[in-house]
Amino acid sequence: MELLDMIDSGETSRVQFKRTLDNRDKFAAEMIVPSTTVGDIDKDKVDEYLRKIDDSDIDIPEEQLYRNLNVLKEDGLTLGGLLFFAKNPQHYRPVFCIKAVSFFGNDISGSDYRGSMDITGTIPEMFTRAMGFLNTYLQHKQKGQNFNSTGILEISPVALEELLQNALTHRDYSKNAPVRIFIFDNRVEIISPGALPNNLTVDNIKMGNSVVRNNLIVSFASKLMKYRGIGSGVIRALKEHPETELINDSEGEQFISVLKRA
């Protein structure tokens, strides 16, 4: 039953409505991005992917290869293909970026901030650049290292990596919104568009349960990033940084990871 049919017939229970939206979200990464062409594909990025999957010697026409990989569909790039293999993904989807801000104090309404950055590129590139932003604006502490060393990041890099990768791969790509990273004096927030899908709860994901929202993106991420895709990322993040709160904001349609600073 289509969403409009549900509304017209009055069948708008929370569960039915959410299930319809979840099914729509599941295929967002496989939709064709209008106006894109094969010329938008960065061949070097595809070659890197082929090396990772040990298929670098495939001898088929280039466009057929892109179609086989689900990077290209008909004459345009899929959203997943755009976000991993395009020369400039934000040319077509400018909002699919990361907005990062380091604030003075603990309130988002404050006008003073230490630094901000609109982080663009493919998903792997945004991940690397966002980790660089966190590394710049979080403190490094000496814990037995040489005096001249940079010290250890105050929040476990492993926890930050896992939660940031989750935000990029499991976000709701049907929502026209960026991932956001806010650094406050007492915490770091990583905010991902879209609440948990399919009635998944915070307790579920703490136990390693997961529902893949973006199959194509997860498939690419598992080869090109540190992402494993087996539901262990949240468990690993909580083990590395126990002072982490996970918030499934159904009303605001977003998922928030809050990591307390020392």
Phi, psi and omega in degrees: 000129180288158182301316181295324177297320179299318182293315182297324183274355179084003181275074187241038177298154181304318182293313181297316181297315181293322180296320178296316179295319180298320179294324176295316182298324188302329185253007182302320183290344181261359179285150179283135177273116183303145176076354177282153178222172179300335179293345179278351183280133175272106185300325180297324180290323176294318179300320178298318179297317180297323177296322181293327180263007175061040177234035186287347182257020179297130184247074175223160179305145186304312183295324178295322176301313180298323178292319180298327181275357185065023172278324182239137176223128188056241181248009183231165178283142168289160178299319177299318177297318178300314188283350178243334190231004181278154176292322182213082184303322186285351173298325181258331180227073186299333184280345179276070182225190173239128173261115183242132179221135171252112185267154161278135179084197187235019186233129181292341182281351179294145182269349182263136177214152181285324181188156176214160183202133168267111187264122184236179181118190173289170179301313177299322179292317178297320178301311181297316182291324178292321176296325175297320177298314179298319180295328180285318190259353171267158183279151173248129186245141177281123178228067179088001179281169173301145184304326184273359180282163182284346181084180183260136180301137186298331174248135182309123176302327179297316179297315179298316180299313183297315183287327177290318177299319177300319180297322182281325185270329185255005179295165178272106182278003171274353179262131183275071185211152178273161163287143180236141174238120178242125175254117175251173180296332185246359183195165170239134177243131173245116189246122184247129178298132178101128174284173180300140183274163169052043177061018174294143181242166176300319178300322178301310185288334175293338178267002178094004177282144180210156172232122183283121180272323186237084186302316183294316180295317178298321179298314178294317183297324182293342179259330188254354181227183177282355185298134182259326177074025181243013177084007184265353186298314180294318178301316180295319180297316180292327177292319181286326182220082183302334180279056180236132177248134178250127185237118175265097185270089183292323181293314180276357180052057178205160178239130187238128171255123182245115180251117181288141175268153181292000000 
